[in-house]
Every structure is written in structure tokens, then in C-alpha cells.
Amino acid sequence: MLSLLNLGQAMAFFRRSQLPDKDSLTPLYAMICEQIHKEGPISVEAFMRLVLHHPVFGYYRQGLPVGLDGDFSTGPEHSQMFGEMIGVWCFETWQAIGKPTSFALLELGPGRGTLMKSLLSGTSARQDFHDAIQLYLLESNVTFRQMQQERLAPYKFMHLDSLDDLPPLPLLVIGNEFFDTFPMRQFIRLSRGWRERAIGLKHGRLVFCDIAIRHEEAVILDPKAKKGQIVETSPQSLDVVRCLSRHMATHGGAGVLIDYGYDVPTGEDTLFALREHKHTDVLSKPGETDVTGDVDFSALRRTAEEEGLRVWGPVGQGAFFSQMGIHIRALQLRRNSPTHAAEIDEELYRLIHPAVMGTWFKVLGLSRQNFSHFPGFPEHKQN
Ligand SMILES: C[S@@+](CC[C@H](N)C(=O)[O-])C[C@H]1O[C@@H](n2cnc3c(N)ncnc32)[C@H](O)[C@@H]1O
């Protein structure tokens, strides 16, 4: 990986070559161009790893991308009902696993800490539940970590550096828009066979291209696939699910993973980029643009099942929240604050309607095999 020390060298590269448009120029743009110039094209996965997670200039290592003043907003940032419904899920699931007097509650990628704040305040009347919580947050962004310290100050919690540091306790794990931050590989079927989508350089500018893949990878891809078909895979996401599943299989527990994505791969390119709440060019302003793609829930499900877990859904976020009682909560909020009725209706619509977040956003449930009812999932949706 390129280091900060390479930056001067990378900028020198631009002095020697044709400059890209000023808008695209960021320290990472220069560093990536220099690397490609020296070593050849890099895969989409390597590009995403750099632009999202570079230790100094990566998108998730600096600033505060989430929120109305960031590049995108999330369900918990739009409505307290999001975190409250996840709180109801946690409470009911804690009861379903036999009310352990101590359990680990883990949030993956808590961002501004808003979901957790709503979850904890929404369940504050359940003292026995609160007494049993050992709270853990997995967060790589230093600025978010500080914000979580401030916003969750009344509660005791620990930041985890690695999932291996989880205590040997039953685990309830929640994660919203966490898996869409992981790099993905894209394989593309071309007339000369399967290749990997990559980023190269043309006249000093970053462009999409393709690179060869290993024979062992090519043979597992469908030889009859249509030209242009794309297969996406996120090995790092599967590692996380594997680790969480092993913990739950050993110590008990359950989880809900929420994200945008598909249950059945469509063969299409789902890579996209967001900046200041608008879609933008994936290759522009690396490190200052969110580059993301749809989560492949079928792969997450397969991985958890391979580790012996029972997997529920995915179901649409709208169906999940409706099952958890969001309509009743909206009614209560409207009654308590009639002047905010229109806002509450708008929040409800955004979270559950198929035209907004209701179906593109999905919820995958993980539990041990002996679970017979999983809160939030209609019985007929069981797998
Ligand atoms: C898209 S944001 C979602 C934030 C929050 N869950 C929400 O719904 O508002 C992704 C979050 O995951 C964190 N994150 C991304 N990659 C991570 C990693 N590898 N380890 C830990 N946290 C990570 C980001 O810093 C951010 O807090």
C-alpha cells in the first residue's frame, strides 16, 4: 500500500504527465496514479480498499461522512424510530435466549452513535435488560469514535479493535450500513472469457479496464454467462460474518444485519459513488467520495449457514420494522407531539415505503439453530 511518504513522488508524476481535471485531484488520486504507472492496473477491490480505508486519506478514516452535513444520511439519522425498533428487537431476542444476566451487545460501524443512543434510551425502562448489557462498538474512524464517546457518555462501553477481542458471552450483534463499506471484487464476462474489473491509467486519468484472473477463479465462474455479466464478491465481508457466526455458534446469541443489497445476484454492476448526497463518478476525488456497492445477502447467508447458524430472511426493512411495531410507535409519537405529525409521517414513509428504503434495504437475521421464532421475521419467511 502507498504511504504518506510516497505523496511527493506521486505529485511529481503529475508534473511529468497530463493533469486530470482539477476537481479529481486529491492526495489519493496522485498516489493511485503513481502506483498504476509503476505496477499496472489495480483491481476494483484494491481501489476501494485504498479510497475507503487508506490509513491517512481513506474516506472512512477522515471526517464525518454520515449525516445531513456529510455525503449521505442513514435510517437512524432520519428517525429515532430506527434505533427504537432495533432496541425492541434486542430486548425480545434477549428474552428469547433466556435473559442471560450478562451478554455482549455489539454494534458494527456505529457512525455518529445515533442508533445506539435511540436503542438505549428506548429500552431504558427495562432495567434487568440494561443491567445485563456489556456494550461494544466496532469503529475504525477516529472522529466517529470521539463522537460516540460524547453521545453515549452516560453508558459504559468499549471500542473493539478486532472481533477477536469479544468476550466469551452470548452475543447480540447489530449493524446498519456496515457491509456496504467493504471492498468488493468484480468479475466480468468478456468475449475472451472471465476477467476482473480494474482501474488503469489513460492520458494521466483513471479509467476502468480489466485484468486477468487466476485459473482457479475462472473455473468456478459460469462458462455460459452472457457477455457483460458481472459477479461481485466481498471476501472481507464474509470474513466478518464467519467470525460473528463462530462466536454465536459457540457462545449463543443472534444478530440483525441491515443494508442495501440483493438476495439474488442479477449479474449487473452495482458499484456507485456518492458525494454531498448526490451520485457521482466512482473515480473522481478518491478518498473524498463514498464508493460503495450493493451487499450480496445470499453470500452472507451462505457463509453463516456454513458456520452452522440458522439464517432468517433477508426481508425488506419495511416488513421488518412493520413486524417490530413501527406503526404503533409512530402513532405514540404523533399523539405525544401533534405539531410534529407531518415529520413523523415523513420519517415512517422513508423507513418503510418500497419507493424509499422499504425493500432495497434488507434485514438478515442470524441465530443458533434452536431458535423457533425470530423477532421481526414473519414465520413463513423462515429459511
Ligand atoms: C455507512 S456508515 C454507517 C453508520 C451507522 N451505522 C449509521 O447507520 O448511521 C459505516 C460505518 O462503519 C464504519 N466502518 C467502516 N469500515 C469499518 C471497519 N473496517 N471497521 C470498523 N468500522 C468501520 C464507518 O466509520 C462508519 O461508522
The ligand as a MOL file (V3000), in Angstrom:
LIG
                    3D

  0  0  0     0  0            999 V3000
M  V30 BEGIN CTAB
M  V30 COUNTS 27 29 0 0 0
M  V30 BEGIN ATOM
M  V30 1 C -22.1010 3.9110 6.2210 0
M  V30 2 S -21.5500 4.2510 7.8250 0 CHG=1
M  V30 3 C -22.9690 3.7480 8.7910 0
M  V30 4 C -23.0020 4.3980 10.1500 0
M  V30 5 C -24.1630 3.9880 11.0620 0
M  V30 6 N -24.2740 2.5750 11.2290 0
M  V30 7 C -25.4720 4.5450 10.5720 0
M  V30 8 O -26.3730 3.7840 10.2320 0
M  V30 9 O -25.6050 5.7850 10.5530 0 CHG=-1
M  V30 10 C -20.3810 2.9700 8.0870 0
M  V30 11 C -19.7640 2.9450 9.4560 0
M  V30 12 O -18.8620 1.8370 9.5370 0
M  V30 13 C -17.5650 2.3000 9.9560 0
M  V30 14 N -16.5950 1.4090 9.3280 0
M  V30 15 C -16.3430 1.2470 8.0200 0
M  V30 16 N -15.4290 0.2770 7.8250 0
M  V30 17 C -15.0980 -0.1920 9.0430 0
M  V30 18 C -14.2040 -1.2010 9.5160 0
M  V30 19 N -13.4830 -1.9290 8.6670 0
M  V30 20 N -14.1270 -1.4140 10.8450 0
M  V30 21 C -14.8740 -0.7050 11.7110 0
M  V30 22 N -15.7320 0.2740 11.3250 0
M  V30 23 C -15.8410 0.5290 10.0140 0
M  V30 24 C -17.5400 3.7270 9.4490 0
M  V30 25 O -16.5600 4.5180 10.0460 0
M  V30 26 C -18.9410 4.1680 9.8010 0
M  V30 27 O -19.0840 4.4320 11.1710 0
M  V30 END ATOM
M  V30 BEGIN BOND
M  V30 1 1 1 2
M  V30 2 1 2 3
M  V30 3 1 2 10
M  V30 4 1 3 4
M  V30 5 1 4 5
M  V30 6 1 5 6
M  V30 7 1 5 7
M  V30 8 2 7 8
M  V30 9 1 7 9
M  V30 10 1 10 11
M  V30 11 1 11 12
M  V30 12 1 11 26
M  V30 13 1 12 13
M  V30 14 1 13 14
M  V30 15 1 13 24
M  V30 16 1 14 15
M  V30 17 1 14 23
M  V30 18 2 15 16
M  V30 19 1 16 17
M  V30 20 1 17 18
M  V30 21 2 17 23
M  V30 22 1 18 19
M  V30 23 2 18 20
M  V30 24 1 20 21
M  V30 25 2 21 22
M  V30 26 1 22 23
M  V30 27 1 24 25
M  V30 28 1 24 26
M  V30 29 1 26 27
M  V30 END BOND
M  V30 END CTAB
M  END
